[in-house]
Amino acid sequence: MYPELVEQTELVSRELIRVTLLFPEMWMKSIDSLAAKYSGGHDISEIVRELQSHYKRLYNPETLPEYRFVQEFGKDLSIAYESLLQFYKARNRTHSLALLKQAIDMYWGIHYRIKSQYPFRKHLILEGISPILHQCRDMSVAVPGSYNPDSNLTTIQLFKPDIEVHRTAQLPRQMCIQGSDGNEYTFLLKGLDDLRLDERVMQLFGLINSLLSKDSETARRSLAIERFPVVPLSSNSGLIGFYSNTNSLNQIVIENRKAVNQPNRLELNYACQFTPNWTTLTTMQKVESFEYALSNTPGNDLHRAMWYKSPNAEVWLERRTNYTRSLAVMSIAGYILGLGDRHPSNILIHERTGKVVHIDLGDCFEITWHRVHFPEKVPFRLTRMLIKPMEVSSTDGIFKHTANHTMRVLRANRESLMAVLEAFVYDPLVSWAYHQETDDGTNTNYTKQDRTLSQDGQPDKHSSKRHSSSSTGGLGSSTKQSISNNDCYFADTKAWNTGNPKARAIVKRIHDKLVGTDFSNKQLVVSEQIEKLIQQATATENLAVLYSGWVPFW
């Protein structure tokens, strides 16, 4: 039983990783990252290590599409790698920059050809990209995230053949698994994203829910954070349970404005009318423009959607209460965790219950507060679009009452929370690349809005012609030997150190939040702390300077 279970688990994990990123996507994404690092003058060693793992997979193709890709691009990729390797072997790298530039040009040529030959596909067939997974039937492995020691085991019966690809930066796949209980379980299969931190965040939310359920006041109100399964498969891929019957705040606003024939950028249009050069304004000018836009637009899209989609007033009142309470609980939990990047696409609202669900939980420990461009200065998202559905009481009613109770419980149990938080702050498995600083003191973290190439980073059509003469044939044995013999050139030198000053600062910051000294050395009572947080989250001067993709107008 157990050897079979282990074998099946390894097989499912390996094949799901294969489905996560196909060869064309895998190479284009890595070449994009390599070019962005190179053009920005950053160290490319980390990306080169990633490429090295791709090469090991490249000369071990297992499916027909993979063999075809190797025949098309294997030889050119091996030539580019040899140039890169020569650069790293050179004693004087300053004089060998021509080798690096040559390698980058080669990779860009390959990128251009891959992009032209492999256009985006909305739908994939499992049999074509993973025949082994397609043939799996009646397995002993449990459906990911469904294991519960107090209930019957739900195992994988089969994988549904149709896979939908979402056209976002990471191209997540939506796939269904049919369980032995007859139900279908939908998951998002994500690549190029480390979900190990998301998994730990879900564990923290489980602890918070347990604490809230043991307190009489919070238990009576059924306060809890909405959770979903997160199953990391590797350091850069994993499964996320698909939260059904939800719409993102972004979807709700767009649908409502389409129904009333309003532009999606209504507020931004008003701001640009007031001053067309928004990006060049000072903080005070942005505040003035921001307030002008808000004063000329209603901002009640979510409020209208919740009212019109409720069959009667009783259901609407229940949904409004659930919405306000869940928003408050998650706001306080997110603040303690330092959760950022709360743009409208990362906040879901359940259609039937009205509860708020947060997704994409990788930006923790206030890293968005310290980034170079557009730092976030709000503790959580509490824009007017989220406040309007609370009706006449606004944030002074259920929201503040719930936030006070939640913070009271968390502060009373700070030892338990600190034990869990310290465990994964100091966890060497958590990616700390975004906490490293360059020699000039700037943070190397670049978030979603920075993950784009400059105009100089576009594929060079001429370079694609220069390096496309040998477009057939696989990787040669010399390249395979080079990859296996030269791991030391790309070894990770950023060894984890428990004395990391950033980790210590994070732990101290979390502790300050849980004792009420987060605003000053003077300890605040819970009500004073919540009042300051709400003021900070709704302050116009904090919202007006945020990145436009965060959509502070909403």
N, C-alpha and C positions, 0 to 999 in steps of 0.2 A: 504493500500500500504506500509506504512512505517513499521508497525509491521512485515509484511511478509518479507520486505527487511532486517530488522535486524535479523530475525530468520534465513533466508537463508545465510546471511553473517556469522553468528556464526556457522552454520552447515558446510559451506564450509571450514572455517578456522579450525575448530576442526578436520575435516576429512583429510584435507591436512597435518596437523601436525601428524596425525596417520600414513599417508603414508610416511612421511619424514623418520621416523625411526621405523622399526618394533621391536617387543619385543626382538628378539635375538640380533639384531644390537645395540639396545639401551643399553642392559645390558653389552654386550661385550665391547663397547666403554667406558662405565662408569667404569667398572672393570679395564680396561687398564689404565685409568686416575688415579684411586685410587692406583693401584700398582706403577705407575710411581712416584706419589707424595710420597708414603710411602717409596719406595726404595731410593728416593732422599733426604729424611729427611725433606720434606716440610709439611706445615700444610694441613691436609686433610679435614678440616671442610667444605670447599666449595664443594668438591666432595661428601661428605656425605649428604649435603643439596640436591644435584642433585639426589643422590640415593633415598633420602626420597621422592622426587616427583615421582620417578619411582615406588616406592612401592604403592603410592596412585593410580597410574594408573594400577598397577599390580592386585590389588584386585577389580578392576572394568573392567574386560575384556568385550568386546562388539562383537568381531568377533570370528569365529570358530578357526582361527590360534592362537588368543590370549588365548582362553580357553584351547587349547591344550598345549600351553606353560606353563600356570599356573599349569596344571596337572603334567607336567614334572618337573618343577623346583620351583614351588611356595613354597613348604615346606622347601627345602634346603635354599632358599633365605631368608625365615623368620628366620631360625636358625642362619644364618650368621648375619642377622641384629640384632638379640638379643645379640649376642656376642659383636657387635660393640656398641650397646646401653649400655651394662654393662660397657664397657671401658669408655664411656663418663660420666656415672653416678658415677664412682669411684672417691672418694675424692683424692686419691693419684694415679695419672695416671702413674707415674713412675714405681710403683709397679704393675700396671695392664697392662703393655705392652704385657704380654702373651695373654690377651684377644684380644688385637688388632691384634697380629700376628695370633691368631687362626681364627679370622674373615677374615683376608686377605687370609689365606690358604683355607678357605672354599670358598671364592669368586673365587679364582683361580681354584679350582676344578670345580666349576659351569661353569666358563669361558671355561675350556677345554672341558667339555661335550657339551656346546652350540655350540662351534666351530666345533666339530666333527659331531654333529647331524644336523646343519644348515649351509651347505656350501654356498659359494657365488653364487647368482643367477643373471645372466645378464639381464633377462627379468622378469617382474612381471605382473600379470593380476589384473586390478583394482577391478574386481568383487570379487576376493578372499581376498583382504586385506582391501577393503572399499566398501562393498555392497551399502551403502547409497549413496556414491558419484557416484557410477556406475549408480544408478537409477535416478540421478538428470537430469531433462529435462526442457528446456525453463524457465530458472530462471530469476529473476528480478535483480540479481547482475551483475554488469559490469565486463567484462573481466579485470583481474588485470592489472593495469598500462595503461589502454586504455581510461580512463575518460577524456573527454575534454568538457568544458562547451560551447564551440563554435561549436560543431558538434553533430551529432546524437549519442545516447548512444548505445554502442555495448555490449550486455548482453551475458551471458553464455548459450549456447544452450545445450551442453553436454560435458562430459569429455571422451576423447578417452580411450578405454579399455587397450591399450598396454603401458607399462611403461618400459623405458630402464634405467638400473642402470650403472653408470660410475664407473669403478673400481679405484677410488682414495681414499684418506684417509677418506673423509667424505661421500662417497657413494651417491653422488647427483643423483636424479632421473630426467630423461628427460621425460616430459609429454606434451601432446597437449590438448588444449581447443578449441572447435569449437564455434565460435561466431555467433551471430544472423545475422551478415553480410555475412555469408557463408565462411569466412576465418578461417584458423587454426592458432592458436597462441601457439608457443612452449615456454615452461618455464623449468628452472632448479629448482627443489625443493630441497633445501639444509637444512640439519640438523646439529646440533652441531656447528653452526656458527651464531654469532650475526650479523644480517644484518641491524640493526638500524643505525650503523655508515655508512654503505654503502649507505643507503637511504639518510642520511644527506649530504654525499659527492655528490650524484647526484643532490641534491638541490643546493649545492654550484656551481656545474658545470652549472646548469641552470642559475644561476645569472651571472657567468662568460660569458656564451654565450650571455646573454642579454646585458652585457656591451660591448662585442666585436661587437655586431650587431649595436650598437649606435655610434660607432666610424667610421668615414669615411674611414680611411685607412684599418682597419681590416674588415669592412663590405664589402669593394670593393673586398677583397680577399676571402670572405666567410669563414673567420676563425671561427671555433667552435670546441667544444669537442664532440665527439661521445658519446651519452648517451643511456641508456636502462632502462626499468622498474625494480625497486627493491621494493618488498612488504614484509616487515617483518610480520610474523604470530605470533611469540612469541619472547622471549628473546634469543632463540637459534635455530630458524628455519625461513624460509621465501622462497619467490619466486623471481627468477631472470629471466628477459626476455632473451630469447635465441637469441643472435645476429647471424642471419643467414648469409650464404655466406662468412664466415670468416675462416681463418686458423691461428693457433697460430704460432709464430715464431719457436717454437720447432718442430711443424709438418712440416713446410716448409723446414727447414734445414734437417730433417731426410729423407723426401721424395726426396730432391735433391741429397743427398749423396747416397741414395739407388740407384738412377738412374745412378750415375757415379761410383758405386761400391767403395765408400769411407766409412770408419768406422765413426760412430757418434762421437766417442771420439778421433777424429784425433788429435786435438791440445793437448789434455791431454796425449795422447800416446807419442807425441814428448817431452812434458814436463817431463814425467816419464823416457824417454830415457836419457835426460839430467841429471836428478837426480831422482832415484826411490823413495826416502824418501821425497815426497812432503810435507806431513803434518808436518814434523819435521823441516822444513827449517826456517831460519830467514826471515825477510821481504825483505832484500836486495837479498838474495838467491832466494826467490820466484820471485822477479822482474826479475832477470837474466834468470831464467827458463821460465818465462812467455814470455819474449821478444824472447827467442830462439824458443818457440813454434809458436809464431805469424810470425816470419820471415821465417819459413819453411812451412807455410800453407797459402792458398789464402784468406780464409774467405769471399768469395764472393757468398755464397749460396743464400742469399736473393736477391742480385743483379741479379744473373742468373735467379732465379725463376720469378722475375718481368719482365725481358726481354723476356723470352721464353713463358710466358703466355699472353703476349700482342699480339693481332692480327696484329697490325701495329705500326709504329713509333709514330704516332699521339696519339694513345691510351696510349702507353707506357709513352710518355712525360706528358700526363695529369695525369696518375696514379702516376708518380714519383713526380710531383708537389704536388698533394694531400697528398701523403705519407709524404713528407718533411714538409709541412705546419702543418699537423695534429700532427706529431711527435713533432714539436717545440712547438705548443700550449699546448699539454698535458705535455710536459717536464716542462714548466714554471708553469703551474697550479699544477702539482704534486710536484714541489719544494716548492711552497708556502704552500701547504697542508702538506708537509713532508711525502709524499707517498713513501713507501719502498716495498721491496719484489718484485721487477720488474724482475723476472726471465722469461725465454722465453715462458713459458706456460701461463703467465699472460698478454702477449701482443699479440693481434690479429690484423690481417691485412685483410681488405676487399678485396675479389677476384676481384671485378669489379671496385671499385673506388680507391683502394690502400690506403685508409684512415686507420689510426691506432686506435685501440680500446683497452682500458685498462680495465681489469676485476680484481676481488678480491681486493677490495679497503679498506680492514680492517686495514692494517698496516699504520696508519697515525701519524702525529706529530713527525716524526723522531724517533719512538721507535726502529726501526732497527739500528739506529746509536748507541744506548746505550745498546744493549744486550751484554751479557757476551761473548758469543762465536761468532766469525765472524761478528763483527759489520760492517754495510755498511757505507762507507765514500764517496759515490758518491751522488750528488743531484738528479740525474735521470739516466736512462739507456741510454748511448750513446756510445756503443761499436762499434768496427770496422764493425761488421755485419750490424749494423743500418746505419753506415756512408757510406759504399760502394755504396748503391743505389743512393746517392746524386750526384754521378759522379764527374766530375773534380772540381766543386766548393766546394765540401766537406761541412764542417760546416760553411764556410765563405760566402756562397751564400744565398739561400732561407732560410735555417735553421736559420742562425743568424739574418737575416732581419726580419723573422716572430717572432722569440723570442724577439727581441727588441720591436716590436710593441705590442706584448702581454704583456710584462712586463710594458711597458709604460702605457697601458690602466689600468692594475691592480693597479699600483702605483697611478695613477690619481684618482682611485675610492677606495682607501684603506679604507675609512670610512665605505662604504657599505660592503666591504668584511670582515672587522674586526667585524662588528656587527653580521654577520652571523656566522663567525668562533668562536667568543666568546660564542655565544649562545650554540653551541654544544660542545665546550671545557668544559664548565661548566654544561652541561646537565647531571643530575644524572642518566639518563637512559643509557648513554653510559658506556660500561664496562671499568672500570679502574683497573681491576685485573692486567693488564700488566704494570701499573704504580706504583704498590706497591713494596716496598723493604723489604727484610728480615732483620733480626737483624745484619747480617754481611755486609749489604750494597749492596748485589748483587741484581740485578733485577730478579724478579721471572718470567718475561715474557719468554716463550719458544715458538719459532716460528716453522714453519712446519718441518724444518730439525731436531728440537729437540724433536718432538713428536714421539719418538720411545723408546721402552723399552730396557734396558740393558739385557745382557745375563742372569743375575740373575732374571730378571722379566719374564722369560718364565713359562708357566703353568707347575705345578708339577703333573706329572701323578699319583704319589703315593697319593697326597692329594685328587685328584679326586676320587680315589678308597675309601679313608677313609670316604668321605662325600657323597657318592652316594647311601648309603643303603636305604635312604628314598626319592626316586626320584618321587614319585607320590603323588597326593593330593595338594590342593591349600593352600593359606595363611590362617593361623588360626586367630580366632577372637582376640586372645591376641596380635598378631603382629599388626593387624589393630589398636587396641587401643593404643599400644605403639607408633605407628607412629603419631597418632593424639594428644597424650598427651605430647609428648616430643619435640615439635617444638623448645622450648627455648634452648635446647642443641645445636642446629645447627643454631641459629639466626645469621644473617649477622651483624657482629660487625664493618665492615668497612663502617660506615655511611659516606655519602658524605659531604664534607666540602668545601664551596666555597672559603675558604682560602687556599686550597691545594697548597703547594708551586710548585708542578710539573705543575699544571694547570696554575699558574701565569707565570711560566717560558716558557710554550708553547705559551701563548698569547704574551709575550714579544718577543720571537723568531720570531713569525709570523709578528709582527709589524716591527721588524728590517729588515726582508726581503722586506717588502712593502715600506720602506723608504730608503733602500740602505745601511744600516749600519750592514748588516749581516756578513761581513768579518772583519770589524774593526769599531772603533768609527767614522772614517771619512766617510762621506756620499758619496757613489759612484753614478755617473750618470748611466743611464740605460745601455748604451753601455759597460761601464767598468764592471758593475755587470754581464752582460751576458758573457762577455769574461772570467771572473774569473770562472763562473759556468761551462762553456765549458771546461776550463782547468782542473777543479776539476773532471768533469765527465769522461774525457778521460785520466787522469793521470795513468800511468802504476802502480805506487806504490799504488794507491787506488784500482785498479782492481785486481791486483795480489793476494791480501790478502783476497778476498771475498770467501764466501762459495762456494764449487764446484757446488752445486745445482743451484746457481745463474747463472752459466755458463758464467763467465767473458770472456772466449775465444771467445764466439759468440758476 
